[in-house]
Amino acid sequence: MASNDNSADSTMSPPPYSADSSRHRRSPQEHDEVLEQDKGTTEPQTTVQNTKNLPQNKESPSQITVVDSNVEGHRSPSPRPEPKPRVVLKRLSSSSQDNIPIPKVNCPEKIILCVDHSSSMFLKHFRKTAQTIKQTSPIQVLNGAIRQFVMTKSLIDKRHEYSLFMLNDNAQLISDFSNQANDIMFMMQDITNTTKPKENQDTEGQSSVDISQLFDQIENHVTLPVVKNPSQTPPPYVVRLIFIYGRSQCKIEFLNGRESYQKLVKSPYFFMDSIYIHEEPSEDNKVTDVFTGLCELDANGNSYILEVGLDSSMSVLYNALAKLLAHPLQRQRQPVNFNYDILSLE
C-alpha cells in the first residue's frame, strides 16, 4: 500500500510555487540576476511600422479619411453658421465746452433714477444664452442691476441719496430722496412684479415721447448747490440723473420747451448719464435717432451714454450700471469714438 502511495505522489505535478521557492534558495547575487532576466523577457517590444508601406486596402490610424458627401450612407456634418455681428451704437462727438474746474472730491451724490415704464421694458426679452434658463425682460434684469448698483454705492459712501422716477407718457415721482438703499430696491421690486402696462402702448400712434415734464419736475424736486468760489471750494453735494430708456420706436423730444433742462445743465454740479436698451438697429425702428437724441443731451461733455442691445447678453446691462459707479467729479470723460459711437446703417 505504501508503494502505491509513493507512485501516485511521483506522478503528481509539482506545485506552481515550486519555481519561486527555488529562487529563495539562491544567493542574493543570483537572485538579482534572475530578476533582471525576468524583467527583460516580460518587457513588451515596440515596433515602428512605416505607414507609407501599408497596403492600399488598409488605412493607418494616423491617416485622415475623406468621405464624399455624395456617397450614399455618408453625411458630412453641416458647418455652423457664423454669428451675425451686432451693430454697436457709438458717439461721434462730444461737447467741447470749457467747464469750470471743480475740486475732485468725493462729496455726497443725490442720484435720480428715471426708469422707462413702457411696454418695451416688459414685453421684450434679452437673447437666450446657455447660462439663462428662460428669456428675461429688460425690467427684470434692470431690477437686479439697480439693486447691485445701489448697494455698491451705499457701501462706498452711506451719505448718497436716491430718488426714483417712472417715465410713461409723463414722468412720475415714485420715491423722494433717501439714503436708505432698501427703499429704492423695494420700490423697483414692486414695479417689476405688480405693474403690467398695456401692450404696444408706446408704439401705436406715438412716434416720440416728451421729456420736458421730466426736467420740469427735476428742477422743482432738487436744489442745486451754489458755491462762491467753485474752483477752490468743494460743493456740499452734486445731483446726477441716470436716465434709463427702453423704447426703439419713440424718439425723445422737448415738446413743451427746454427751459428747465437748460437751467439744470448750466450748473457745474448737475450731471446726466443715459442707458439705452434697444432692439437691433434697422430701417423699421428709430434706434439710431433715439441714441442721437441722447447724445445731444450731453451739453457739457460730462455724460456717460451707454447702449445695451437686446440681442446681447443680460450681463451687458449689469456692466453698464457698473460703469456708472464712479463719482462724476472723479471719473474721466467718456472716450469719443471708442465703443460708444453711432454706426451708419448704410
VOKELO-64877 format. One record per residue (C-alpha): residue number from 1; residue in three letters; z, y, x. Coordinates in nm, 3 decimals, padded with zeros to 5 digits, always signed. Layout:
N
REC  num  residuo        z        y        x
REC  NUM      ALA        Z        Y        X
...
end
This chain:
346
REC  num  residuo        z        y        x
REC    1      MET  +00.000  +00.000  +00.000
REC    2      ALA  +00.074  +00.233  +00.286
REC    3      SER  -00.263  +00.171  +00.439
REC    4      ASN  -00.434  +00.268  +00.116
REC    5      ASP  -00.246  +00.596  +00.106
REC    6      ASN  -00.345  +00.675  +00.460
REC    7      SER  -00.709  +00.604  +00.390
REC    8      ALA  -00.701  +00.832  +00.087
REC    9      ASP  -00.546  +01.108  +00.287
REC   10      SER  -00.810  +01.070  +00.556
REC   11      THR  -01.092  +01.117  +00.307
REC   12      MET  -00.945  +01.440  +00.161
REC   13      SER  -01.100  +01.769  +00.279
REC   14      PRO  -00.883  +01.995  +00.487
REC   15      PRO  -00.713  +02.286  +00.311
REC   16      PRO  -00.908  +02.614  +00.303
REC   17      TYR  -00.646  +02.786  +00.515
REC   18      SER  -00.663  +02.537  +00.799
REC   19      ALA  -00.910  +02.754  +00.992
REC   20      ASP  -00.687  +03.059  +00.950
REC   21      SER  -00.383  +02.868  +01.063
REC   22      SER  -00.562  +02.766  +01.382
REC   23      ARG  -00.601  +03.134  +01.467
REC   24      HIS  -00.229  +03.183  +01.478
REC   25      ARG  -00.208  +02.910  +01.742
REC   26      ARG  -00.438  +03.105  +01.975
REC   27      SER  -00.325  +03.352  +02.233
REC   28      PRO  -00.326  +03.722  +02.143
REC   29      GLN  -00.635  +03.790  +02.355
REC   30      GLU  -00.826  +03.503  +02.196
REC   31      HIS  -00.718  +03.620  +01.853
REC   32      ASP  -00.865  +03.969  +01.915
REC   33      GLU  -01.193  +03.818  +02.036
REC   34      VAL  -01.224  +03.610  +01.719
REC   35      LEU  -01.165  +03.918  +01.503
REC   36      GLU  -01.437  +04.110  +01.685
REC   37      GLN  -01.679  +03.819  +01.636
REC   38      ASP  -01.596  +03.802  +01.263
REC   39      LYS  -01.644  +04.172  +01.227
REC   40      GLY  -01.984  +04.156  +01.389
REC   41      THR  -02.102  +03.875  +01.163
REC   42      THR  -01.985  +04.034  +00.837
REC   43      GLU  -02.125  +04.384  +00.902
REC   44      PRO  -02.436  +04.432  +00.688
REC   45      GLN  -02.761  +04.502  +00.864
REC   46      THR  -02.951  +04.813  +00.770
REC   47      THR  -03.327  +04.804  +00.778
REC   48      VAL  -03.553  +05.106  +00.752
REC   49      GLN  -03.874  +05.049  +00.567
REC   50      ASN  -04.170  +05.280  +00.604
REC   51      THR  -04.284  +05.386  +00.261
REC   52      LYS  -04.636  +05.453  +00.386
REC   53      ASN  -04.693  +05.079  +00.443
REC   54      LEU  -04.579  +04.979  +00.095
REC   55      PRO  -04.842  +04.813  -00.130
REC   56      GLN  -05.013  +05.037  -00.381
REC   57      ASN  -04.864  +04.847  -00.675
REC   58      LYS  -04.507  +04.914  -00.562
REC   59      GLU  -04.355  +05.259  -00.576
REC   60      SER  -04.100  +05.382  -00.328
REC   61      PRO  -03.782  +05.531  -00.472
REC   62      SER  -03.848  +05.844  -00.268
REC   63      GLN  -04.191  +05.896  -00.420
REC   64      ILE  -04.243  +06.113  -00.728
REC   65      THR  -04.438  +05.954  -01.010
REC   66      VAL  -04.660  +06.194  -01.205
REC   67      VAL  -04.729  +06.075  -01.557
REC   68      ASP  -05.021  +06.217  -01.750
REC   69      SER  -04.903  +06.362  -02.079
REC   70      ASN  -05.225  +06.247  -02.247
REC   71      VAL  -05.144  +05.881  -02.178
REC   72      GLU  -05.010  +05.710  -02.488
REC   73      GLY  -04.644  +05.625  -02.464
REC   74      HIS  -04.556  +05.907  -02.223
REC   75      ARG  -04.439  +06.251  -02.337
REC   76      SER  -04.372  +06.522  -02.087
REC   77      PRO  -04.076  +06.749  -02.172
REC   78      SER  -04.186  +07.080  -02.318
REC   79      PRO  -04.099  +07.377  -02.096
REC   80      ARG  -03.817  +07.602  -02.212
REC   81      PRO  -03.936  +07.939  -02.339
REC   82      GLU  -03.841  +08.228  -02.119
REC   83      PRO  -03.580  +08.456  -02.279
REC   84      LYS  -03.720  +08.783  -02.407
REC   85      PRO  -03.585  +09.076  -02.205
REC   86      ARG  -03.381  +09.307  -02.426
REC   87      VAL  -03.462  +09.675  -02.446
REC   88      VAL  -03.187  +09.884  -02.289
REC   89      LEU  -03.114  +10.234  -02.413
REC   90      LYS  -03.067  +10.484  -02.134
REC   91      ARG  -03.008  +10.853  -02.087
REC   92      LEU  -03.292  +11.055  -01.941
REC   93      SER  -03.099  +11.370  -01.866
REC   94      SER  -02.757  +11.529  -01.875
REC   95      SER  -02.633  +11.882  -01.922
REC   96      SER  -02.623  +12.084  -01.603
REC   97      GLN  -02.387  +12.345  -01.742
REC   98      ASP  -02.128  +12.465  -01.493
REC   99      ASN  -01.782  +12.373  -01.617
REC  100      ILE  -01.454  +12.538  -01.531
REC  101      PRO  -01.281  +12.343  -01.252
REC  102      ILE  -00.972  +12.185  -01.403
REC  103      PRO  -00.690  +12.009  -01.218
REC  104      LYS  -00.749  +11.637  -01.230
REC  105      VAL  -00.413  +11.540  -01.372
REC  106      ASN  -00.306  +11.251  -01.590
REC  107      CYS  -00.191  +11.460  -01.884
REC  108      PRO  -00.144  +11.306  -02.231
REC  109      GLU  -00.450  +11.242  -02.444
REC  110      LYS  -00.498  +11.291  -02.816
REC  111      ILE  -00.759  +11.028  -02.890
REC  112      ILE  -00.955  +11.038  -03.217
REC  113      LEU  -01.121  +10.707  -03.305
REC  114      CYS  -01.405  +10.763  -03.553
REC  115      VAL  -01.533  +10.426  -03.676
REC  116      ASP  -01.855  +10.383  -03.874
REC  117      HIS  -01.779  +10.218  -04.207
REC  118      SER  -02.136  +10.144  -04.316
REC  119      SER  -02.265  +09.809  -04.435
REC  120      SER  -02.430  +09.752  -04.096
REC  121      MET  -02.088  +09.708  -03.940
REC  122      PHE  -02.003  +09.431  -04.189
REC  123      LEU  -02.333  +09.257  -04.271
REC  124      LYS  -02.499  +09.247  -03.930
REC  125      HIS  -02.397  +08.992  -03.669
REC  126      PHE  -02.396  +08.956  -03.296
REC  127      ARG  -02.614  +08.694  -03.131
REC  128      LYS  -02.456  +08.349  -03.140
REC  129      THR  -02.379  +08.208  -02.796
REC  130      ALA  -02.240  +07.882  -02.662
REC  131      GLN  -01.892  +08.036  -02.648
REC  132      THR  -01.891  +08.153  -03.012
REC  133      ILE  -01.834  +07.908  -03.296
REC  134      LYS  -01.985  +08.133  -03.561
REC  135      GLN  -02.164  +08.463  -03.583
REC  136      THR  -01.932  +08.763  -03.593
REC  137      SER  -01.986  +09.104  -03.749
REC  138      PRO  -01.953  +09.422  -03.539
REC  139      ILE  -01.644  +09.538  -03.730
REC  140      GLN  -01.462  +09.214  -03.648
REC  141      VAL  -01.543  +09.241  -03.279
REC  142      LEU  -01.458  +09.611  -03.282
REC  143      ASN  -01.118  +09.535  -03.430
REC  144      GLY  -01.026  +09.322  -03.128
REC  145      ALA  -01.183  +09.564  -02.880
REC  146      ILE  -00.990  +09.863  -03.021
REC  147      ARG  -00.669  +09.659  -03.016
REC  148      GLN  -00.720  +09.586  -02.647
REC  149      PHE  -00.814  +09.949  -02.574
REC  150      VAL  -00.511  +10.098  -02.749
REC  151      MET  -00.266  +09.852  -02.596
REC  152      THR  -00.402  +09.913  -02.246
REC  153      LYS  -00.394  +10.292  -02.284
REC  154      SER  -00.036  +10.272  -02.409
REC  155      LEU  +00.062  +10.067  -02.105
REC  156      ILE  -00.094  +10.330  -01.879
REC  157      ASP  +00.084  +10.619  -02.049
REC  158      LYS  +00.304  +10.595  -02.357
REC  159      ARG  +00.254  +10.965  -02.428
REC  160      HIS  -00.104  +10.909  -02.550
REC  161      GLU  -00.152  +10.963  -02.924
REC  162      TYR  -00.414  +10.809  -03.151
REC  163      SER  -00.577  +10.911  -03.475
REC  164      LEU  -00.825  +10.718  -03.691
REC  165      PHE  -01.121  +10.850  -03.890
REC  166      MET  -01.360  +10.645  -04.102
REC  167      LEU  -01.723  +10.752  -04.147
REC  168      ASN  -01.904  +10.669  -04.472
REC  169      ASP  -02.126  +10.931  -04.629
REC  170      ASN  -01.846  +11.168  -04.529
REC  171      ALA  -01.567  +11.148  -04.273
REC  172      GLN  -01.223  +11.048  -04.397
REC  173      LEU  -00.892  +11.074  -04.215
REC  174      ILE  -00.710  +10.740  -04.220
REC  175      SER  -00.422  +10.791  -03.979
REC  176      ASP  -00.278  +11.105  -03.819
REC  177      PHE  -00.184  +11.132  -03.451
REC  178      SER  +00.085  +10.891  -03.341
REC  179      ASN  +00.190  +10.737  -03.013
REC  180      GLN  +00.269  +10.412  -03.195
REC  181      ALA  -00.022  +10.189  -03.098
REC  182      ASN  +00.070  +09.932  -03.364
REC  183      ASP  -00.011  +10.179  -03.642
REC  184      ILE  -00.374  +10.207  -03.536
REC  185      MET  -00.405  +09.831  -03.488
REC  186      PHE  -00.265  +09.760  -03.836
REC  187      MET  -00.500  +10.016  -03.991
REC  188      MET  -00.802  +09.861  -03.822
REC  189      GLN  -00.692  +09.515  -03.931
REC  190      ASP  -00.667  +09.629  -04.294
REC  191      ILE  -01.010  +09.793  -04.281
REC  192      THR  -01.164  +09.478  -04.134
REC  193      ASN  -01.007  +09.235  -04.381
REC  194      THR  -00.991  +09.424  -04.711
REC  195      THR  -01.282  +09.668  -04.717
REC  196      LYS  -01.622  +09.546  -04.831
REC  197      PRO  -01.893  +09.815  -04.850
REC  198      LYS  -02.192  +09.779  -05.077
REC  199      GLU  -02.492  +09.604  -04.930
REC  200      ASN  -02.757  +09.833  -04.779
REC  201      GLN  -02.569  +10.146  -04.877
REC  202      ASP  -02.678  +10.313  -04.553
REC  203      THR  -03.046  +10.213  -04.563
REC  204      GLU  -03.175  +10.263  -04.917
REC  205      GLY  -03.287  +10.618  -04.982
REC  206      GLN  -03.091  +10.758  -04.687
REC  207      SER  -03.262  +10.847  -04.363
REC  208      SER  -02.980  +11.044  -04.198
REC  209      VAL  -02.607  +11.097  -04.207
REC  210      ASP  -02.439  +11.437  -04.193
REC  211      ILE  -02.175  +11.474  -03.921
REC  212      SER  -02.100  +11.840  -03.992
REC  213      GLN  -01.798  +11.749  -04.204
REC  214      LEU  -01.663  +11.525  -03.929
REC  215      PHE  -01.636  +11.813  -03.683
REC  216      ASP  -01.504  +12.041  -03.957
REC  217      GLN  -01.217  +11.802  -04.017
REC  218      ILE  -01.154  +11.756  -03.646
REC  219      GLU  -01.134  +12.132  -03.595
REC  220      ASN  -00.875  +12.155  -03.873
REC  221      HIS  -00.696  +11.844  -03.752
REC  222      VAL  -00.633  +11.938  -03.388
REC  223      THR  -00.520  +12.242  -03.197
REC  224      LEU  -00.690  +12.275  -02.862
REC  225      PRO  -00.463  +12.391  -02.579
REC  226      VAL  -00.503  +12.739  -02.435
REC  227      VAL  -00.421  +12.788  -02.065
REC  228      LYS  -00.419  +13.129  -01.897
REC  229      ASN  -00.529  +13.003  -01.557
REC  230      PRO  -00.719  +12.680  -01.627
REC  231      SER  -00.841  +12.634  -01.269
REC  232      GLN  -00.483  +12.601  -01.140
REC  233      THR  -00.261  +12.522  -01.437
REC  234      PRO  -00.297  +12.174  -01.587
REC  235      PRO  -00.324  +12.152  -01.968
REC  236      PRO  -00.039  +12.007  -02.173
REC  237      TYR  -00.287  +11.759  -02.325
REC  238      VAL  -00.658  +11.700  -02.387
REC  239      VAL  -00.844  +11.593  -02.702
REC  240      ARG  -01.104  +11.318  -02.692
REC  241      LEU  -01.326  +11.194  -02.974
REC  242      ILE  -01.455  +10.835  -02.946
REC  243      PHE  -01.746  +10.814  -03.191
REC  244      ILE  -01.845  +10.454  -03.279
REC  245      TYR  -02.170  +10.439  -03.475
REC  246      GLY  -02.349  +10.128  -03.600
REC  247      ARG  -02.650  +10.227  -03.811
REC  248      SER  -03.005  +10.158  -03.699
REC  249      GLN  -03.183  +10.331  -03.989
REC  250      CYS  -02.989  +10.658  -04.024
REC  251      LYS  -03.016  +10.942  -03.776
REC  252      ILE  -02.721  +11.174  -03.716
REC  253      GLU  -02.781  +11.536  -03.809
REC  254      PHE  -02.596  +11.861  -03.876
REC  255      LEU  -02.700  +11.933  -04.234
REC  256      ASN  -02.426  +12.188  -04.304
REC  257      GLY  -02.411  +12.383  -03.981
REC  258      ARG  -02.261  +12.309  -03.642
REC  259      GLU  -02.012  +12.595  -03.605
REC  260      SER  -01.713  +12.363  -03.580
REC  261      TYR  -01.890  +12.147  -03.324
REC  262      GLN  -01.974  +12.447  -03.106
REC  263      LYS  -01.614  +12.572  -03.115
REC  264      LEU  -01.485  +12.235  -03.003
REC  265      VAL  -01.730  +12.180  -02.717
REC  266      LYS  -01.665  +12.526  -02.576
REC  267      SER  -01.315  +12.419  -02.485
REC  268      PRO  -01.283  +12.251  -02.144
REC  269      TYR  -01.014  +12.028  -02.295
REC  270      PHE  -01.233  +11.863  -02.561
REC  271      PHE  -01.432  +11.551  -02.476
REC  272      MET  -01.659  +11.328  -02.682
REC  273      ASP  -01.762  +10.973  -02.598
REC  274      SER  -02.001  +10.762  -02.806
REC  275      ILE  -02.060  +10.390  -02.853
REC  276      TYR  -02.378  +10.294  -03.037
REC  277      ILE  -02.401  +09.945  -03.191
REC  278      HIS  -02.761  +09.883  -03.289
REC  279      GLU  -03.036  +09.636  -03.365
REC  280      GLU  -03.319  +09.570  -03.124
REC  281      PRO  -03.531  +09.888  -03.099
REC  282      SER  -03.862  +09.863  -03.284
REC  283      GLU  -04.103  +10.070  -03.490
REC  284      ASP  -03.924  +09.958  -03.808
REC  285      ASN  -03.594  +10.129  -03.723
REC  286      LYS  -03.470  +10.457  -03.579
REC  287      VAL  -03.262  +10.325  -03.292
REC  288      THR  -03.420  +10.547  -03.028
REC  289      ASP  -03.388  +10.857  -03.247
REC  290      VAL  -03.021  +10.786  -03.310
REC  291      PHE  -02.950  +10.735  -02.942
REC  292      THR  -03.135  +11.056  -02.855
REC  293      GLY  -02.921  +11.243  -03.108
REC  294      LEU  -02.603  +11.105  -02.950
REC  295      CYS  -02.722  +11.218  -02.607
REC  296      GLU  -02.783  +11.569  -02.742
REC  297      LEU  -02.418  +11.590  -02.850
REC  298      ASP  -02.318  +11.590  -02.483
REC  299      ALA  -02.316  +11.966  -02.438
REC  300      ASN  -02.114  +11.977  -02.114
REC  301      GLY  -02.233  +11.661  -01.942
REC  302      ASN  -01.884  +11.505  -01.955
REC  303      SER  -01.952  +11.246  -02.222
REC  304      TYR  -01.989  +10.872  -02.182
REC  305      ILE  -02.265  +10.738  -02.410
REC  306      LEU  -02.275  +10.358  -02.422
REC  307      GLU  -02.503  +10.126  -02.616
REC  308      VAL  -02.425  +09.778  -02.750
REC  309      GLY  -02.715  +09.571  -02.881
REC  310      LEU  -02.661  +09.310  -03.150
REC  311      ASP  -02.894  +09.085  -02.951
REC  312      SER  -02.641  +09.082  -02.668
REC  313      SER  -02.305  +08.912  -02.630
REC  314      MET  -01.990  +09.029  -02.809
REC  315      SER  -01.826  +09.092  -02.472
REC  316      VAL  -02.054  +09.394  -02.424
REC  317      LEU  -01.856  +09.581  -02.690
REC  318      TYR  -01.530  +09.496  -02.512
REC  319      ASN  -01.680  +09.619  -02.186
REC  320      ALA  -01.793  +09.943  -02.348
REC  321      LEU  -01.441  +10.032  -02.461
REC  322      ALA  -01.303  +09.921  -02.126
REC  323      LYS  -01.527  +10.180  -01.958
REC  324      LEU  -01.355  +10.449  -02.168
REC  325      LEU  -01.005  +10.366  -02.041
REC  326      ALA  -01.030  +10.618  -01.758
REC  327      HIS  -00.883  +10.962  -01.818
REC  328      PRO  -01.160  +11.217  -01.895
REC  329      LEU  -01.017  +11.460  -01.638
REC  330      GLN  -01.012  +11.197  -01.363
REC  331      ARG  -01.329  +10.996  -01.415
REC  332      GLN  -01.669  +11.064  -01.265
REC  333      ARG  -01.961  +11.180  -01.469
REC  334      GLN  -02.172  +10.911  -01.624
REC  335      PRO  -02.470  +10.840  -01.397
REC  336      VAL  -02.800  +10.960  -01.538
REC  337      ASN  -03.099  +10.724  -01.539
REC  338      PHE  -02.874  +10.432  -01.448
REC  339      ASN  -02.829  +10.156  -01.705
REC  340      TYR  -02.798  +10.404  -01.992
REC  341      ASP  -03.131  +10.589  -02.008
REC  342      ILE  -03.353  +10.557  -02.310
REC  343      LEU  -03.669  +10.350  -02.263
REC  344      SER  -04.002  +10.422  -02.424
REC  345      LEU  -04.119  +10.167  -02.679
REC  346      GLU  -04.485  +10.221  -02.597
end
